[in-house]
Amino acid sequence: MAGMRYSLDRVGYDLLAHALHRCGREEFTGRLHVAGAPGGTLHLRAGLVVGAESPGAPGPEALLLRSGRVSGEQWAEVVRESGGARWPATGLIGRGYAGSAQLRVVCVMALHDAAFAIVAGRVHGCERVAEAEPFATVAVGETCVRLLQDATRRLAALSTLPHPLRPDRERPIPVPGADAGPLTPLQRVLLDAADGRSTARDLAFRTGRGVYTVTVEIARMLADGLLECPDAPVPIPVRPPPDGQGVRQRRPAPVSSAPPAATPPAVPDALPRRRPGASGIAEALAPDRTGVSWKGFFRLRNGAPK
């Protein structure tokens, strides 16, 4: 894995870059759906990106809730009072659950994180959907060129590390017996959460951190010998059900190594006997016993009977 380097999806990157440049040049307002793995959606107002979502990166809500900055009860209360708003920033600030500066930082972080996840994956196509008022998480949007440059810069910086990895591929586990020494709070959290089944993207959602931040920190911990990436993910242990419960697998019949003997076809004891004259052929072929025979016929043609 030490020799692995990112291979940028040039075709997908060119599709995304062309679509974003066109949105900025035409001052597009609406959504730009990016199909791919993980893909995502960019929200634009007058050519500026004011929001971004991707399955490959936690959004502002996940960053607030999973990190413990805002509890689930507080979030549900604010959303209910705002009539189901997707991003109830006014209610969070009014209730004192979060500060305005804190929310701005979280939203900008989620915006750039989603763009990084989209660029780091595969892009299959882009589609624009115009709308009057797009969903926005930041008051002052980012230019399309700057947002794309920042995502590629992060991707290039990650590829220069001694042990780079992709956010949605490798699944690290702690190295047994490794001397951890002094750890940062994020390193301690990642060391406790790494289980061999979670990628950097999964750990980012679980801990409420940015996927780029988590991916870079895991790469550093790989270089320090604190984490390692096995070739195959650790299987999830499955406990068998108690006796008499659950579905049991049917055991197959034993298979003999000798080839099966050929079974001869059944032979009837006796052939069926037909009743004479049943088909009418006997009557048609039966000789006329009232006339002469064939020998007598030829004798008549050759002269007097001998």
TISEKE-145048 format. One record per residue (C-alpha): x, z, y; residue number from 1. Coordinates in Angstrom, 3 decimals. Each point is the difference from the previous one (the first is absolute). Layout:
BEGIN
[[X Z Y] NUM],
...
END
This chain:
BEGIN
[[0.000 0.000 0.000] 1],
[[2.966 0.519 2.313] 2],
[[0.490 -3.752 0.276] 3],
[[-3.663 -0.719 0.727] 4],
[[-0.723 -1.516 3.380] 5],
[[-3.226 -1.008 1.583] 6],
[[-0.971 -3.632 -0.381] 7],
[[-2.323 -0.698 2.899] 8],
[[-3.073 -2.020 -0.849] 9],
[[0.896 -2.866 2.329] 10],
[[-3.159 -2.008 -0.602] 11],
[[-2.257 3.003 0.525] 12],
[[2.051 1.203 2.958] 13],
[[-0.295 -3.386 1.690] 14],
[[-3.781 0.038 -0.530] 15],
[[-0.300 3.441 1.568] 16],
[[2.372 -0.801 2.860] 17],
[[-1.864 -3.215 0.829] 18],
[[-3.371 1.775 -0.064] 19],
[[1.225 2.854 2.216] 20],
[[1.667 -2.328 2.514] 21],
[[-3.199 -1.994 0.217] 22],
[[-2.081 3.151 0.524] 23],
[[2.302 1.118 2.814] 24],
[[0.146 -3.399 1.656] 25],
[[-3.777 -0.447 -0.077] 26],
[[-0.674 3.654 0.962] 27],
[[-2.159 0.367 -3.071] 28],
[[-2.450 2.889 -0.335] 29],
[[-1.089 0.942 -3.500] 30],
[[1.437 0.625 -3.467] 31],
[[2.814 -1.755 -1.798] 32],
[[-0.449 0.457 -3.749] 33],
[[3.275 -0.306 -1.909] 34],
[[-0.536 -0.769 -3.677] 35],
[[2.799 1.074 -2.291] 36],
[[1.596 2.951 -1.720] 37],
[[-0.695 2.414 1.561] 38],
[[-1.358 -2.045 2.936] 39],
[[-2.000 1.582 2.778] 40],
[[-1.909 -0.548 3.229] 41],
[[1.281 -0.215 3.564] 42],
[[-2.413 0.701 2.881] 43],
[[0.719 -1.831 3.258] 44],
[[-1.359 0.149 3.519] 45],
[[0.991 -2.770 2.409] 46],
[[2.976 -0.893 -2.190] 47],
[[1.310 3.579 -0.378] 48],
[[-0.091 1.937 -3.282] 49],
[[-2.010 3.193 0.557] 50],
[[-0.411 1.064 -3.634] 51],
[[1.242 -0.779 -3.495] 52],
[[-1.057 0.950 -3.509] 53],
[[1.667 -0.617 -3.351] 54],
[[-0.404 1.370 -3.524] 55],
[[3.767 0.325 -0.039] 56],
[[0.267 2.566 2.807] 57],
[[-1.964 3.128 0.961] 58],
[[-2.161 -0.324 3.104] 59],
[[-0.373 2.504 2.855] 60],
[[-2.668 1.947 -1.892] 61],
[[2.216 0.424 -3.081] 62],
[[2.969 1.001 2.172] 63],
[[-2.063 2.736 1.620] 64],
[[-1.797 1.306 -3.084] 65],
[[2.676 -0.234 -2.700] 66],
[[2.643 1.580 2.216] 67],
[[-2.246 2.967 0.817] 68],
[[-0.152 -0.664 3.731] 69],
[[-3.811 -0.165 -0.237] 70],
[[-2.065 1.515 -2.815] 71],
[[-2.686 -1.863 -1.881] 72],
[[-2.730 2.252 1.398] 73],
[[1.133 -0.609 3.561] 74],
[[0.111 -3.735 -0.529] 75],
[[-3.476 -0.097 -1.576] 76],
[[-1.411 2.066 2.876] 77],
[[1.409 -2.322 2.655] 78],
[[-1.125 -3.140 -1.826] 79],
[[-3.516 1.392 -0.373] 80],
[[-0.214 0.886 3.698] 81],
[[1.274 -3.445 1.037] 82],
[[-2.632 -1.793 -2.053] 83],
[[2.352 -1.235 -2.725] 84],
[[2.827 -1.366 2.140] 85],
[[2.936 -1.406 -1.932] 86],
[[2.531 1.567 2.331] 87],
[[-1.544 2.974 1.908] 88],
[[2.925 0.585 2.353] 89],
[[-2.195 1.402 2.782] 90],
[[-1.536 2.606 -2.295] 91],
[[3.378 1.044 -1.426] 92],
[[1.386 0.550 3.488] 93],
[[-3.188 1.666 1.296] 94],
[[-0.094 2.456 -2.898] 95],
[[3.672 0.778 0.407] 96],
[[0.847 -1.164 -3.502] 97],
[[2.658 -2.429 1.257] 98],
[[1.645 -0.874 3.290] 99],
[[-0.236 -3.370 1.698] 100],
[[3.752 -0.590 -0.208] 101],
[[0.017 0.916 -3.675] 102],
[[-2.779 -2.476 -0.751] 103],
[[1.779 -2.769 1.902] 104],
[[3.164 0.549 -2.023] 105],
[[-1.923 0.030 -3.277] 106],
[[-1.874 -3.201 0.852] 107],
[[3.120 -1.892 1.071] 108],
[[1.778 1.188 -3.141] 109],
[[-2.872 -1.190 -2.206] 110],
[[-0.130 -3.336 1.830] 111],
[[3.677 -0.818 -0.583] 112],
[[-0.118 1.435 -3.513] 113],
[[-2.830 -2.319 -1.019] 114],
[[1.835 -3.000 1.457] 115],
[[3.116 0.964 -1.965] 116],
[[-1.987 0.279 -3.235] 117],
[[-1.533 -3.448 0.541] 118],
[[3.347 -1.675 0.718] 119],
[[1.751 1.821 -2.874] 120],
[[-2.562 -1.343 -2.474] 121],
[[-1.296 -3.482 -0.716] 122],
[[-2.145 -2.001 2.413] 123],
[[-2.320 -2.613 -1.501] 124],
[[-1.981 -0.999 3.088] 125],
[[-1.480 1.057 3.332] 126],
[[-3.550 -0.303 1.298] 127],
[[-1.329 0.771 3.461] 128],
[[-3.409 1.553 0.650] 129],
[[-1.113 0.166 3.629] 130],
[[-1.871 3.073 1.218] 131],
[[-0.962 1.403 3.390] 132],
[[1.562 3.469 -0.369] 133],
[[2.643 0.511 -2.676] 134],
[[0.803 3.313 -1.622] 135],
[[2.815 1.558 2.025] 136],
[[2.184 3.054 -0.554] 137],
[[2.400 -0.515 2.911] 138],
[[-0.974 -0.419 3.639] 139],
[[2.867 -2.325 0.892] 140],
[[0.577 -2.545 -2.722] 141],
[[3.220 -1.495 -1.307] 142],
[[0.909 -3.632 0.490] 143],
[[-0.065 -2.066 -3.159] 144],
[[3.642 -1.025 0.377] 145],
[[1.223 3.563 0.478] 146],
[[-2.024 1.340 -2.920] 147],
[[1.341 -2.686 -2.343] 148],
[[3.585 0.525 1.186] 149],
[[-0.244 3.744 -0.574] 150],
[[-1.286 -0.509 -3.562] 151],
[[2.813 -2.410 -0.889] 152],
[[2.583 2.292 1.600] 153],
[[-1.169 2.890 -2.177] 154],
[[0.095 -2.185 -3.077] 155],
[[3.545 -1.128 0.798] 156],
[[1.139 3.585 0.629] 157],
[[-1.420 1.112 -3.348] 158],
[[1.796 -2.804 -1.854] 159],
[[3.402 1.127 1.324] 160],
[[-0.235 3.431 -1.647] 161],
[[2.080 0.594 -3.161] 162],
[[-3.138 0.494 -2.114] 163],
[[-2.849 -1.979 1.588] 164],
[[-3.414 -0.050 -1.644] 165],
[[-3.406 -1.464 0.619] 166],
[[-2.882 2.220 1.098] 167],
[[-2.241 -1.027 -2.908] 168],
[[2.387 -0.584 -2.904] 169],
[[2.524 2.698 -0.984] 170],
[[-1.194 3.422 -1.186] 171],
[[2.652 2.668 0.558] 172],
[[0.459 3.263 -1.881] 173],
[[2.270 2.987 0.743] 174],
[[3.427 -0.027 -1.608] 175],
[[0.205 2.941 -2.439] 176],
[[2.648 2.526 0.964] 177],
[[0.881 -1.687 3.295] 178],
[[1.423 2.252 2.703] 179],
[[-2.637 -0.306 2.708] 180],
[[1.741 2.131 2.598] 181],
[[-1.636 0.259 3.413] 182],
[[-3.042 -2.280 0.214] 183],
[[-2.126 -1.146 2.905] 184],
[[-3.724 0.834 -0.148] 185],
[[-0.822 -3.612 -0.879] 186],
[[2.625 -0.119 -2.750] 187],
[[-1.332 3.187 -1.539] 188],
[[-3.546 -1.359 0.039] 189],
[[1.073 -3.292 -1.581] 190],
[[2.098 1.767 -2.618] 191],
[[-3.013 2.059 -1.044] 192],
[[-2.409 -2.948 0.044] 193],
[[2.136 -2.599 -1.822] 194],
[[-1.316 -0.195 -3.568] 195],
[[1.105 -3.394 -1.309] 196],
[[-3.492 -1.483 0.418] 197],
[[-0.231 -0.115 3.815] 198],
[[1.545 -2.671 2.202] 199],
[[1.171 0.554 3.565] 200],
[[-3.384 -1.260 1.150] 201],
[[-1.773 2.573 -2.203] 202],
[[2.213 2.811 1.266] 203],
[[-0.663 -1.042 3.593] 204],
[[-3.758 0.300 -0.512] 205],
[[0.386 3.285 -1.858] 206],
[[2.208 1.684 2.584] 207],
[[-1.514 -1.508 3.145] 208],
[[3.190 -1.700 1.128] 209],
[[0.709 -3.593 0.990] 210],
[[0.819 -2.342 -2.854] 211],
[[3.114 -1.275 1.763] 212],
[[1.271 3.526 0.611] 213],
[[-0.615 1.008 -3.606] 214],
[[1.589 -3.176 -1.389] 215],
[[3.162 0.495 2.060] 216],
[[0.249 3.672 -0.959] 217],
[[-0.399 -0.781 -3.689] 218],
[[2.749 -2.629 0.273] 219],
[[2.314 2.616 1.524] 220],
[[-0.856 2.532 -2.698] 221],
[[0.793 -2.621 -2.636] 222],
[[3.412 -0.467 1.579] 223],
[[0.557 3.786 0.088] 224],
[[-0.832 0.344 -3.684] 225],
[[-3.139 2.075 0.566] 226],
[[-2.390 -2.635 -1.361] 227],
[[0.230 -2.800 -2.518] 228],
[[-2.253 -2.870 -1.004] 229],
[[-0.512 -0.455 -3.749] 230],
[[-0.547 -3.416 -1.457] 231],
[[-3.572 0.768 -1.049] 232],
[[-2.534 2.443 1.481] 233],
[[-0.457 3.316 -1.745] 234],
[[-3.176 -0.153 -2.128] 235],
[[-2.835 2.332 0.870] 236],
[[-0.396 2.610 -2.763] 237],
[[-3.314 -0.217 -1.845] 238],
[[-1.283 2.978 -1.967] 239],
[[-1.915 -0.798 -3.193] 240],
[[-3.574 1.336 -0.177] 241],
[[-0.751 2.991 -2.234] 242],
[[-0.998 -0.544 -3.602] 243],
[[-3.514 -1.331 -0.324] 244],
[[-0.161 -1.240 3.611] 245],
[[0.736 -3.251 1.690] 246],
[[0.288 -3.455 -1.474] 247],
[[2.250 -0.399 -2.986] 248],
[[1.849 -3.149 -0.786] 249],
[[-1.037 -1.670 -3.234] 250],
[[2.857 -0.282 -2.425] 251],
[[0.599 -3.513 -1.295] 252],
[[-0.276 -0.716 -3.707] 253],
[[3.335 0.057 -1.882] 254],
[[1.570 -3.395 -0.279] 255],
[[1.686 -0.936 -3.281] 256],
[[3.306 -1.849 0.065] 257],
[[-0.956 -2.178 -2.998] 258],
[[-1.887 -3.209 0.762] 259],
[[-3.680 0.135 -0.922] 260],
[[-0.911 -1.545 -3.377] 261],
[[-2.066 -3.148 0.090] 262],
[[-3.553 0.500 -1.205] 263],
[[-1.167 -2.807 -2.321] 264],
[[-3.333 -1.563 0.809] 265],
[[-2.943 1.195 -2.022] 266],
[[-0.864 -2.284 -2.945] 267],
[[-3.611 -0.019 -1.195] 268],
[[-0.655 0.761 -3.662] 269],
[[-1.855 -3.271 -0.601] 270],
[[-0.978 -3.024 2.027] 271],
[[-3.691 -0.284 0.810] 272],
[[-1.940 -2.340 -2.210] 273],
[[-2.301 -2.548 1.525] 274],
[[-3.368 -0.915 -1.402] 275],
[[0.023 -3.674 -1.067] 276],
[[-1.971 -2.243 2.255] 277],
[[-0.181 2.480 2.838] 278],
[[1.459 -2.447 2.538] 279],
[[-1.694 -3.138 -1.292] 280],
[[3.290 -1.730 -0.780] 281],
[[-0.467 0.363 -3.735] 282],
[[-3.211 -1.994 0.133] 283],
[[1.633 -2.780 2.004] 284],
[[2.979 -0.337 -2.335] 285],
[[-1.791 0.555 -3.315] 286],
[[-0.182 -3.172 -2.134] 287],
[[-3.306 -1.554 -0.830] 288],
[[-0.511 0.992 -3.575] 289],
[[-2.877 -2.495 -0.417] 290],
[[2.211 -3.071 0.523] 291],
[[3.092 -1.336 -1.662] 292],
[[3.448 1.440 0.442] 293],
[[2.942 -1.572 1.864] 294],
[[1.457 -1.275 -3.240] 295],
[[-3.266 -1.662 -0.862] 296],
[[-0.108 -1.573 3.447] 297],
[[3.382 -1.698 -0.456] 298],
[[-0.971 -1.155 -3.482] 299],
[[-3.051 -1.688 1.463] 300],
[[2.123 -1.877 2.535] 301],
[[2.510 -1.189 -2.590] 302],
[[-2.625 -1.198 -2.401] 303],
[[-1.859 1.413 -2.909] 304],
[[0.713 3.543 -0.899] 305],
[[2.669 0.519 -2.516] 306],
END
